[in-house]
Amino acid sequence: MPSIPGFLSFIACGLFGLIGAVGLSRLAPEWLPAPFVLLVVAITGLLWALRERYERFRVQNLLLDEIERMASRVPITTTTIEASPQPQPRAEPRLTLPPQVQRPAEAAAQEMAQDNETADDAALFAAVCDALNHNRVELHVQPVVRLPMRKLRYVELFARARDAEGRELSPGAHLPALAAAGLAAEFDALMLLRGVQLVRKLEARARHVGFFCNISTAALADAKAFEALHDFLRRERERAGTLILEFSHRGLLKLDGAGWHRLQKLGALGFALSVDSVDSLDLDIAGLARRGVRFVKLDARLLLDPVAVRRAPVALEDLLALCHRHEIEPVAAKVETEQDLLQLADLGFELGQGHLFGSPKLAKAA
């Protein structure tokens, strides 16, 4: 939708051009016939449309730049940890990384190797712990846009770790390492703290932009971790309209009844919930909606896979209609090319995310 100032400027320019053209056509009808009046109005509309598009991209770029600047000033404090296959028991729930555990990284790596873990897994685990110890965890942002205008509507916040040589550790590798160490919930809670601090600083100038923040389902599986998370979010309820809590679909499927109940408690605080990393179109949309889920991210590769579509219990069009019926917004995620978007256009997605709309942008680690 066009902005109100842009719409008013369009009306003003259109009226000015129309009055001027009509006046000249009255004075010199042979020089300025009626079709020319319509041409003037059409050109005015075109100029307004170009102006609106320029302003949209300018505001989006300013907002993303502001996110990066704010992120660079948000402090992030971690306590030193050593690699260990199991964390020490915590005396009380908190939203920080656990304190130093007893065994050094080398001993943990040897123990992992003895438990039939490969040397690469042990090295990766040690690299993740080293990145946490030396604060080499970076905040990235990626836009989620409103289709078809491609207007910025949400921003996803997620973390990436780097090794001692500055190489980025693959999320598909370091996240399982964190989970194996029992640190996934603590790591995501730390990123949630940074996300909330960013929202606090940006909410005055980005009132219509929401923020997706990834949280591990480990926080739902562990009662103490959930207690700390719930207490923290309860104190931040005033940002429930801005902050969206995102969980992986595969992780949710592993939850027991208590875990699903805890997920509902987060939704009861007023926070919208999102499900990503969906690897099957066999979704219980009604069940997700009852638990407070308001967004489902479907990868373009899955949507364009004829085998996955054929195995789905319902047609894609019906699945999206079911989402809308239960007030869940489907998001076309990982859209990489214009061809992908063209193939998905007929499905009527209103939200899109992927490199086509904007690559993940590094927000300098503090």
C-alpha atoms as one frame of an Amber mdcrd trajectory, in Angstrom:
protein
   0.000   0.000   0.000   1.283   3.486  -0.765   2.191   5.755   2.102  -0.180
   8.586   3.069   2.371  11.341   2.292   3.071   9.720  -1.059  -0.633   9.417
  -1.816  -1.257  13.067  -0.903   1.660  14.176  -3.057   0.242  12.143  -5.927
  -3.146  13.847  -5.556  -1.517  17.289  -5.389   0.660  16.657  -8.447  -2.233
  15.111 -10.317  -4.584  18.018  -9.600  -1.921  20.558 -10.475  -1.163  18.820
 -13.756  -4.850  18.344 -14.570  -5.795  21.970 -13.830  -2.839  23.264 -15.817
  -3.548  20.982 -18.747  -7.270  21.789 -18.806  -6.545  25.496 -18.613  -4.138
  25.357 -21.516  -6.526  23.217 -23.542  -9.210  25.850 -23.061  -6.879  28.640
 -24.154  -5.417  26.770 -27.100  -7.541  23.705 -27.905  -5.734  23.136 -31.182
  -2.387  22.912 -29.356  -3.496  20.895 -26.341  -6.281  18.406 -27.158  -8.059
  16.286 -24.521  -5.846  13.187 -25.041  -2.873  15.259 -24.011  -4.595  15.980
 -20.680  -4.872  12.240 -20.055  -1.224  11.822 -20.992  -0.214  14.418 -18.414
  -2.186  12.620 -15.709  -0.660   9.268 -16.714   2.874  10.671 -16.571   2.143
  12.167 -13.166   0.989   8.762 -11.910   4.110   7.109 -13.286   6.357   9.624
 -11.560   4.503   9.056  -8.300   4.904   5.287  -8.601   8.647   5.671  -9.207
   8.898   7.969  -6.205   7.072   5.460  -3.994   9.370   2.635  -5.087  12.460
   4.724  -4.422  11.199   5.731  -0.979  10.373   2.112  -0.110  13.871   0.865
  -0.863  15.435   3.877   0.838  13.516   3.236   4.064  14.314  -0.481   3.969
  18.031   0.167   3.557  18.000   2.774   6.323  16.279   0.350   8.673  18.697
  -2.508   7.972  21.652  -0.152   8.407  20.178   1.007  11.695  19.809  -2.598
  12.860  23.490  -3.174  12.115  24.558  -0.018  13.958  22.437  -0.843  16.976
  23.664  -4.431  17.048  27.257  -3.249  17.138  26.503  -1.285  20.312  24.548
  -3.977  22.135  26.811  -5.596  24.731  26.961  -9.361  24.869  28.523 -10.956
  27.925  29.431 -14.617  28.096  31.109 -16.606  30.799  33.964 -18.885  29.865
  32.993 -22.448  29.101  35.004 -25.500  28.264  33.949 -28.268  25.935  32.069
 -30.996  27.729  29.565 -33.559  26.465  27.220 -32.742  29.368  26.809 -29.391
  31.174  27.019 -29.232  34.953  23.675 -29.003  36.777  22.494 -25.458  37.232
  21.621 -24.179  40.672  18.970 -21.802  39.344  17.387 -20.885  36.007  18.981
 -18.016  34.118  19.391 -16.548  30.658  23.177 -16.804  30.495  25.652 -19.405
  29.373  26.524 -21.894  32.135  29.687 -21.299  34.176  32.951 -23.070  33.552
  32.708 -26.830  33.787  35.445 -29.024  35.135  37.011 -30.883  32.243  39.108
 -29.118  29.563  38.247 -29.167  25.863  40.945 -31.722  25.056  39.548 -34.252
  27.534  36.023 -33.712  26.221  37.205 -34.228  22.651  38.907 -37.502  23.628
  35.781 -38.690  25.410  33.635 -37.870  22.385  36.025 -39.894  20.195  35.790
 -42.824  22.614  31.993 -42.670  22.340  32.251 -43.408  18.601  32.196 -39.735
  17.647  34.446 -38.807  14.742  37.473 -36.575  15.116  35.738 -33.981  12.956
  32.787 -33.880  15.349  35.108 -33.449  18.315  37.011 -30.666  16.545  33.775
 -28.925  15.624  32.539 -29.137  19.188  35.782 -27.619  20.472  35.561 -24.871
  17.796  32.033 -23.965  18.885  33.059 -23.707  22.522  36.089 -21.638  21.514
  33.856 -19.267  19.533  31.624 -18.790  22.570  34.588 -18.276  24.897  36.123
 -15.620  22.639  32.842 -13.947  21.680  33.051 -14.840  18.003  29.282 -15.074
  17.692  27.811 -12.647  15.176  24.286 -11.402  14.735  22.849 -11.580  11.210
  19.645 -10.068   9.879  17.556 -10.974   6.835  14.414  -9.222   5.589  11.019
 -10.862   5.216   9.045  -8.920   2.614   5.419  -8.371   1.741   4.557  -9.709
  -1.699   4.191  -8.718  -4.460   5.480  -5.227  -3.555   8.581  -6.669  -1.806
   8.135  -4.171   0.985   9.988  -4.859   4.230   7.585  -6.309   6.792   9.696
  -8.401   9.184  13.358  -8.998   9.990  14.768 -12.348  11.065  17.560 -12.297
  13.632  19.897 -15.266  13.829  23.393 -16.002  15.080  26.472 -17.356  13.375
  29.707 -18.518  15.004  33.237 -18.264  13.568  36.331 -20.302  14.282  39.736
 -18.918  15.260  40.639 -18.363  11.571  37.489 -16.309  10.992  35.661 -18.962
   8.981  31.923 -19.138   9.548  30.761 -22.395  11.105  27.840 -23.883   9.227
  24.561 -23.608  11.180  23.798 -27.183  10.180  27.002 -28.192  11.953  27.420
 -25.969  14.997  23.774 -26.065  16.117  23.824 -29.863  16.554  27.123 -29.475
  18.410  25.477 -27.034  20.807  22.556 -29.400  21.255  24.888 -32.322  21.965
  26.611 -30.246  24.631  23.324 -29.235  26.213  24.032 -25.579  25.399  21.425
 -24.946  22.708  18.845 -23.430  25.059  21.416 -21.203  26.741  22.890 -20.072
  23.425  19.495 -19.128  21.986  18.502 -17.390  25.210  21.621 -15.247  24.895
  20.655 -14.336  21.332  17.123 -13.580  22.534  18.568 -11.065  24.978  20.345
  -9.316  22.123  17.217  -9.435  19.983  15.100  -7.832  22.689  17.703  -5.121
  23.187  17.593  -4.375  19.455  13.804  -4.240  19.470  13.865  -1.811  22.388
  16.134   0.540  20.489  14.346   0.260  17.147  10.687   0.066  18.123  10.175
   3.828  18.035  11.309   4.144  14.407  10.226   0.726  13.139   6.687   0.455
  14.460   5.446  -1.639  11.571   8.360  -4.087  11.440   8.334  -7.368  13.351
  11.356  -9.391  14.432  11.670 -13.180  14.172  13.965 -14.606  16.831  15.043
 -18.261  16.664  14.770 -20.285  19.860  15.809 -23.891  20.350  13.111 -26.364
  21.323  15.549 -27.483  24.013  14.194 -24.550  26.011  10.769 -26.215  25.881
  12.057 -29.670  26.774  13.884 -28.529  29.916  11.695 -27.287  32.786  14.352
 -25.040  34.360  15.399 -23.486  31.063  11.755 -22.832  30.232  11.103 -21.234
  33.603  13.846 -18.676  32.993  12.666 -18.072  29.413   9.037 -17.656  30.476
   9.904 -15.228  33.267  12.033 -13.144  30.920   9.358 -12.960  28.218   6.668
 -12.209  30.786   8.615  -9.080  31.728   8.832  -8.180  28.030   5.128  -8.663
  27.242   4.840  -5.094  25.967   6.887  -6.215  22.942   4.678  -9.180  22.203
   3.322  -7.410  19.136   6.813  -6.964  17.705   8.807 -10.054  18.716   7.989
 -13.400  17.078   9.401 -16.580  18.627  10.520 -19.081  16.005  11.024 -22.831
  16.505  12.080 -25.584  14.128   9.334 -27.923  12.991  11.521 -30.980  13.437
  12.275 -29.963  17.027   8.595 -29.429  17.801   7.739 -32.902  16.578  10.109
 -34.344  19.205   8.355 -32.594  22.100   6.276 -34.510  24.587   3.001 -33.299
  26.054   4.780 -31.112  28.615   6.829 -29.438  25.891   3.744 -28.615  23.841
   2.086 -27.221  26.961   5.082 -24.940  27.540   4.849 -23.746  23.948   1.224
 -22.822  24.557   2.244 -20.870  27.647   4.533 -18.698  25.528   1.670 -18.061
  23.120  -0.565 -17.194  26.066   1.804 -14.339  26.927   0.769 -12.743  23.624
   3.855 -13.586  21.570   3.213 -14.871  18.070   4.916 -18.190  17.349   6.545
 -19.242  14.102   7.541 -22.645  12.725  10.430 -22.947  10.277  12.552 -25.715
   8.728   9.411 -27.525   7.635  10.490 -30.648   5.724   7.061 -32.080   4.983
   3.756 -30.706   3.739   1.889 -33.039   6.094   1.130 -30.360   8.694  -1.419
 -30.255  11.484  -2.432 -26.664  10.829  -5.359 -26.710  13.247  -3.164 -28.126
  16.018  -0.451 -25.540  15.443  -3.015 -22.742  15.494  -4.437 -23.952  18.824
  -0.957 -23.668  20.327  -0.489 -20.076  19.203   1.453 -20.552  15.957   0.846
 -17.640  13.603   3.543 -18.182  10.950   4.689 -21.246   9.022   7.779 -20.965
   6.824   7.732 -23.308   3.839  10.959 -23.627   1.836  10.616 -22.908  -1.878
  12.536 -26.107  -2.624   9.881 -28.123  -0.775   7.003 -26.273  -2.450   8.512
 -26.877  -5.897   9.334 -30.529  -5.278   6.790 -32.574  -7.283   7.369 -35.663
  -5.122   6.699 -33.769  -1.863   3.635 -32.110  -3.375   2.302 -35.451  -4.597
   2.752 -37.046  -1.167   1.040 -34.185   0.647  -2.347 -35.119   2.122  -3.906
 -31.964   0.643  -3.181 -29.808  -2.375  -0.914 -26.819  -1.834  -3.744 -24.395
  -2.546  -5.883 -26.115   0.075  -3.018 -26.122   2.575  -2.554 -22.357   2.194
  -6.311 -21.809   2.428  -6.286 -23.861   5.639  -3.511 -21.649   7.008  -5.519
 -18.500   6.325  -8.641 -20.062   7.832  -6.744 -20.644  11.091  -5.077 -17.182
  10.981  -1.637 -18.560  10.172   0.478 -16.638   7.656   2.423 -18.936   5.323
   5.856 -17.618   4.334   7.647 -18.690   1.155  11.162 -19.131   2.568  14.535
 -19.577   0.849  13.350 -18.018  -2.406  16.592 -17.730  -4.344  15.653 -16.716
  -7.912  13.008 -14.877  -9.882  12.097 -18.201 -11.465  11.277 -19.605  -8.031
   9.054 -16.627  -7.338   7.270 -16.951 -10.671   6.516 -20.608  -9.984   5.148
 -19.724  -6.553   3.190 -16.670  -7.706   0.019 -18.596  -8.504  -0.134 -19.963
  -4.956  -0.719 -16.476  -3.578   1.980 -16.183  -0.901   1.824 -12.790   0.801
   5.192 -13.072   2.577   8.559 -14.092   1.164  12.098 -14.571   2.454  15.325
 -15.547   0.748  18.363 -14.280  -1.107  16.121 -12.889  -3.847  14.741 -10.313
  -1.437  17.896  -9.761   0.568  20.844 -11.849   1.692  21.617 -12.250   5.390
  23.452  -9.145   6.494  26.114  -9.195   9.155  25.567  -7.055  12.202  29.013
  -6.620  13.700  29.475  -8.603  16.904  29.896  -6.471  19.999
